Amino acid sequence: MNAIARMLSTLALVAIAFAASAQAPAGAPATDQAAGQARPLRVMLVGNSLTYSNNLPRLLRAVAASQPGGPAIETATYVIPGAELDTLWDDSKAADALRAGPWDALVLQERGGLVRCMANNRREPECRRSERAHRDFTRLATGAGARVLLLATWPPLRASDLGDNDLRRRMREVYSEAYSQLASRLGGDGARVEVVAAASVLLAPKQGAADPHPFSDDMHPSIASSLVMAAQLYSAVTGRAPVAQDLLIDFPMLPPAALTHPDTPIETQPQLAGDGSKVLLKAEALAPLYARAAGG
């Protein structure tokens, strides 16, 4: 546990340094090395700050790069801060890129809590818009030969909520069922849809290996939580759990208020590239986080 605390303290300093200089131009993002794989797996992520906080797409790529023998993963991430999925569909940039293909997987991240609304009252306008956007993205992904991964998120939570084990259990059950129902509906036309159970893992009650502080505020994942989510996504994309290996972080851990733009993938935006600082996370510190991811 001390190793994890040291790791997170170091990464937090990197995140703070980036946030302080986020408006300064920087060089191009670091590129990943192909890990013995002729064609990296191509993954598109669509969502909001729950996806780009702590640079989840780059964490996913870093996890893949750390695994002996590959496969490498390439990402293209379309995000709008605070947006719902229908806003990203209407924006059309992600949809256009999806049509261009090919893609191996599409990760859809809806605003925290909205999927529960879709399960309870699908007649509400925002619920209907969200389900329609999920269906439209799923249809395009299927046409591009890609699987759809629903990244299960959560609503805003106060510290007192997180201290209530019974509430955490109930929320895990509710959101697990809501996402399961949505995946079933989306898969009705032959689409390959899978739930990445991030909410179930991060909301696990405060016992054992569970994290009593999974969020950096009342909603956004902590750095440890984003590492867990990256391991979960790696497993969903590749079909195998990552093995704890030293992990090179040579990219900024983006804050929720990062200066993202919706017109292009965040991977191509120079203002998000960072200053080239590097941190090596040791395998022994990552092992318990990967174990949590596998338990979801």
C-alpha positions as CSV (number, residue, x, y, z in Angstrom):
1,M,0.0,0.0,0.0
2,N,2.9,2.4,0.7
3,A,4.1,1.8,-2.9
4,I,0.7,2.7,-4.3
5,A,0.6,5.9,-2.1
6,R,4.1,6.9,-3.4
7,M,3.1,6.2,-7.0
8,L,-0.1,8.3,-6.7
9,S,1.7,11.1,-5.0
10,T,4.2,11.3,-7.8
11,L,1.5,11.2,-10.5
12,A,-0.6,13.8,-8.7
13,L,2.4,16.2,-8.8
14,V,2.6,15.6,-12.6
15,A,-1.1,16.3,-13.0
16,I,-0.8,19.6,-11.0
17,A,2.2,20.7,-13.0
18,F,0.3,20.0,-16.2
19,A,-2.8,21.8,-15.0
20,A,-0.7,24.9,-14.2
21,S,0.7,25.1,-17.8
22,A,-2.2,23.6,-19.8
23,Q,-2.5,26.7,-22.0
24,A,1.1,26.7,-23.1
25,P,1.8,25.1,-26.6
26,A,3.7,21.9,-26.5
27,G,5.2,19.3,-28.9
28,A,3.4,16.4,-30.4
29,P,2.3,13.6,-28.1
30,A,4.6,10.7,-27.6
31,T,4.1,7.8,-29.9
32,D,3.6,4.2,-28.8
33,Q,6.0,1.5,-30.0
34,A,4.4,-1.5,-31.7
35,A,4.9,-4.5,-29.4
36,G,5.6,-7.2,-31.9
37,Q,2.2,-6.6,-33.6
38,A,2.0,-5.8,-37.3
39,R,-1.4,-4.1,-36.9
40,P,-2.2,-2.5,-33.5
41,L,-5.8,-2.8,-32.3
42,R,-7.7,0.4,-33.1
43,V,-10.0,1.7,-30.3
44,M,-12.2,4.8,-30.4
45,L,-13.4,6.4,-27.2
46,V,-16.4,8.7,-27.0
47,G,-17.5,10.5,-23.8
48,N,-16.8,13.4,-21.5
49,S,-14.4,14.3,-18.7
50,L,-14.9,10.9,-17.0
51,T,-13.0,9.5,-20.1
52,Y,-10.3,12.1,-20.5
53,S,-9.6,12.7,-16.7
54,N,-6.2,11.3,-15.9
55,N,-5.8,10.6,-19.7
56,L,-7.6,7.2,-19.7
57,P,-6.9,6.6,-23.4
58,R,-3.2,7.0,-22.9
59,L,-3.2,4.9,-19.8
60,L,-4.9,2.2,-21.9
61,R,-2.2,2.5,-24.6
62,A,0.5,2.4,-21.9
63,V,-0.9,-0.8,-20.3
64,A,-0.9,-2.4,-23.8
65,A,2.7,-1.2,-24.4
66,S,3.8,-2.8,-21.1
67,Q,2.6,-6.2,-22.0
68,P,5.3,-8.6,-23.5
69,G,4.4,-9.6,-27.0
70,G,1.6,-7.0,-27.5
71,P,-0.8,-6.3,-29.0
72,A,-0.3,-2.6,-29.2
73,I,-3.4,-0.4,-29.0
74,E,-4.0,2.9,-30.9
75,T,-6.7,5.3,-29.7
76,A,-8.8,8.1,-31.0
77,T,-10.8,9.9,-28.4
78,Y,-13.7,12.3,-29.0
79,V,-14.8,14.2,-25.9
80,I,-16.8,17.2,-24.8
81,P,-16.7,18.3,-21.1
82,G,-19.9,17.5,-19.3
83,A,-21.6,16.2,-22.5
84,E,-24.2,13.5,-22.9
85,L,-23.7,11.0,-25.7
86,D,-26.4,12.5,-27.9
87,T,-24.4,15.7,-28.0
88,L,-21.4,13.9,-29.3
89,W,-23.5,12.1,-31.9
90,D,-25.0,15.4,-33.1
91,D,-21.5,16.9,-33.2
92,S,-20.8,14.3,-35.9
93,K,-16.9,14.3,-35.6
94,A,-16.8,10.9,-33.9
95,A,-19.4,9.5,-36.2
96,D,-17.5,10.6,-39.3
97,A,-14.3,9.0,-38.0
98,L,-16.2,5.8,-37.2
99,R,-17.6,5.6,-40.7
100,A,-14.1,5.9,-42.1
101,G,-13.0,2.8,-40.2
102,P,-11.7,0.3,-39.6
103,W,-12.0,0.0,-35.9
104,D,-11.7,-3.0,-33.5
105,A,-13.7,-1.5,-30.6
106,L,-15.8,1.6,-29.8
107,V,-16.0,2.6,-26.1
108,L,-19.1,4.6,-25.3
109,Q,-19.2,6.6,-22.0
110,E,-22.4,8.2,-21.1
111,R,-22.9,10.9,-18.4
112,G,-22.8,9.4,-14.9
113,G,-26.3,8.3,-13.8
114,L,-28.1,8.7,-17.1
115,V,-28.1,5.0,-17.9
116,R,-30.1,4.4,-14.7
117,C,-32.7,6.8,-16.0
118,M,-32.8,4.9,-19.3
119,A,-33.6,1.7,-17.3
120,N,-36.3,3.3,-15.1
121,N,-38.1,5.7,-17.4
122,R,-37.2,5.5,-21.1
123,R,-39.9,8.0,-21.9
124,E,-38.0,11.0,-20.5
125,P,-36.6,13.1,-23.3
126,E,-33.0,12.9,-22.2
127,C,-33.3,9.1,-21.7
128,R,-34.7,8.7,-25.2
129,R,-32.0,10.9,-26.7
130,S,-29.3,8.8,-25.0
131,E,-30.7,5.5,-26.1
132,R,-31.1,6.7,-29.7
133,A,-27.4,7.9,-29.6
134,H,-26.3,4.6,-28.2
135,R,-28.2,2.8,-31.0
136,D,-26.8,5.1,-33.7
137,F,-23.2,4.7,-32.5
138,T,-23.7,0.9,-32.2
139,R,-25.1,0.7,-35.7
140,L,-22.0,2.5,-37.1
141,A,-19.6,0.5,-35.1
142,T,-21.1,-2.8,-36.3
143,G,-20.8,-1.5,-39.9
144,A,-17.1,-0.8,-39.2
145,G,-16.6,-4.3,-37.8
146,A,-16.1,-3.0,-34.3
147,R,-17.3,-4.3,-30.9
148,V,-19.1,-1.9,-28.6
149,L,-17.9,-1.5,-25.0
150,L,-20.2,0.4,-22.6
151,L,-18.0,2.0,-20.0
152,A,-20.2,1.9,-16.9
153,T,-20.1,5.2,-15.0
154,W,-21.8,6.6,-11.9
155,P,-23.6,9.7,-10.6
156,P,-22.1,12.4,-8.5
157,L,-21.4,11.1,-5.0
158,R,-20.7,12.9,-1.7
159,A,-18.2,11.6,0.8
160,S,-21.0,10.6,3.1
161,D,-22.4,8.5,0.3
162,L,-19.1,6.7,-0.2
163,G,-19.0,6.0,3.6
164,D,-22.3,4.1,3.4
165,N,-21.5,0.5,2.5
166,D,-25.2,-0.4,2.0
167,L,-25.7,2.4,-0.4
168,R,-22.6,1.5,-2.3
169,R,-23.9,-2.1,-2.7
170,R,-27.3,-0.9,-3.8
171,M,-25.8,1.4,-6.4
172,R,-23.6,-1.3,-7.7
173,E,-26.6,-3.6,-8.2
174,V,-28.7,-0.8,-9.8
175,Y,-26.1,0.3,-12.3
176,S,-25.0,-3.2,-13.1
177,E,-28.6,-4.1,-14.0
178,A,-29.1,-0.9,-15.9
179,Y,-26.0,-1.4,-18.1
180,S,-26.8,-5.1,-18.6
181,Q,-30.3,-4.1,-19.9
182,L,-28.9,-1.5,-22.2
183,A,-26.3,-3.9,-23.6
184,S,-29.0,-6.5,-24.2
185,R,-31.2,-4.0,-26.1
186,L,-28.3,-2.8,-28.2
187,G,-27.3,-6.3,-29.0
188,G,-30.7,-7.3,-30.3
189,D,-29.7,-6.6,-33.9
190,G,-26.6,-8.8,-33.8
191,A,-24.2,-6.1,-32.6
192,R,-21.5,-7.2,-30.2
193,V,-22.0,-5.2,-27.1
194,E,-20.2,-5.7,-23.7
195,V,-20.2,-3.8,-20.4
196,V,-17.0,-2.7,-18.9
197,A,-18.0,-2.7,-15.2
198,A,-16.0,0.3,-13.9
199,A,-18.8,1.5,-11.6
200,S,-19.2,-2.0,-10.0
201,V,-15.5,-2.0,-9.1
202,L,-15.1,1.6,-8.0
203,L,-18.2,1.5,-5.9
204,A,-17.3,-1.8,-4.2
205,P,-17.9,-1.4,-0.4
206,K,-15.1,-0.2,1.8
207,Q,-13.6,-3.5,2.7
208,G,-10.7,-5.7,1.6
209,A,-9.0,-4.2,-1.5
210,A,-11.8,-1.8,-2.3
211,D,-10.9,1.9,-2.5
212,P,-12.6,4.1,0.1
213,H,-11.7,7.2,-2.0
214,P,-12.3,6.2,-5.6
215,F,-12.9,9.8,-6.8
216,S,-10.8,12.9,-6.9
217,D,-13.9,15.1,-6.3
218,D,-17.6,14.0,-6.1
219,M,-17.5,12.4,-9.6
220,H,-14.1,12.2,-11.4
221,P,-12.0,9.1,-10.9
222,S,-8.8,9.2,-8.9
223,I,-5.6,8.3,-10.6
224,A,-5.8,4.8,-9.0
225,S,-9.3,4.4,-10.3
226,S,-8.3,5.4,-13.8
227,L,-5.5,2.8,-13.7
228,V,-8.1,0.2,-12.7
229,M,-10.4,1.4,-15.6
230,A,-7.5,1.2,-18.1
231,A,-6.8,-2.4,-17.0
232,Q,-10.5,-3.2,-17.4
233,L,-10.6,-1.7,-20.9
234,Y,-7.4,-3.6,-21.9
235,S,-9.0,-6.9,-20.8
236,A,-12.2,-6.0,-22.8
237,V,-10.3,-5.0,-25.9
238,T,-7.8,-7.8,-26.0
239,G,-9.7,-10.6,-24.3
240,R,-7.0,-11.1,-21.6
241,A,-6.2,-9.5,-18.3
242,P,-3.0,-7.5,-18.1
243,V,0.0,-8.8,-16.2
244,A,1.5,-6.3,-13.8
245,Q,4.6,-4.9,-15.5
246,D,6.5,-1.6,-15.0
247,L,4.4,1.1,-16.6
248,L,6.0,4.2,-18.3
249,I,3.9,7.4,-18.0
250,D,5.4,9.8,-20.5
251,F,2.2,11.8,-20.9
252,P,0.2,14.3,-18.8
253,M,-2.5,13.0,-16.4
254,L,-5.2,15.4,-17.6
255,P,-7.4,17.2,-15.0
256,P,-11.2,17.4,-15.4
257,A,-10.8,21.0,-16.6
258,A,-8.3,20.2,-19.3
259,L,-8.5,22.4,-22.4
260,T,-10.0,19.8,-24.8
261,H,-11.5,20.6,-28.1
262,P,-14.3,18.5,-29.7
263,D,-13.3,18.9,-33.4
264,T,-10.4,16.5,-33.3
265,P,-9.2,13.5,-31.2
266,I,-7.5,14.6,-28.0
267,E,-4.5,12.5,-29.1
268,T,-3.8,15.1,-31.9
269,Q,-4.3,18.3,-29.8
270,P,-0.9,19.9,-29.0
271,Q,-2.2,21.8,-25.9
272,L,-2.6,18.4,-24.2
273,A,0.8,16.9,-25.1
274,G,2.6,17.8,-21.8
275,D,6.2,18.6,-21.3
276,G,7.8,15.2,-21.8
277,S,8.1,14.4,-18.1
278,K,8.4,10.6,-17.4
279,V,7.3,8.5,-14.4
280,L,7.9,4.8,-14.1
281,L,5.2,2.9,-12.1
282,K,6.6,-0.3,-10.7
283,A,4.8,-3.6,-11.2
284,E,4.4,-4.3,-7.5
285,A,2.4,-1.1,-7.1
286,L,0.2,-1.9,-10.1
287,A,-0.5,-5.5,-9.1
288,P,-3.3,-4.8,-6.6
289,L,-5.0,-2.3,-9.0
290,Y,-5.0,-4.9,-11.8
291,A,-6.3,-7.5,-9.3
292,R,-9.2,-5.1,-8.5
293,A,-9.9,-4.7,-12.2
294,A,-10.1,-8.4,-12.7
295,G,-12.6,-8.7,-9.9
296,G,-15.1,-6.5,-11.5
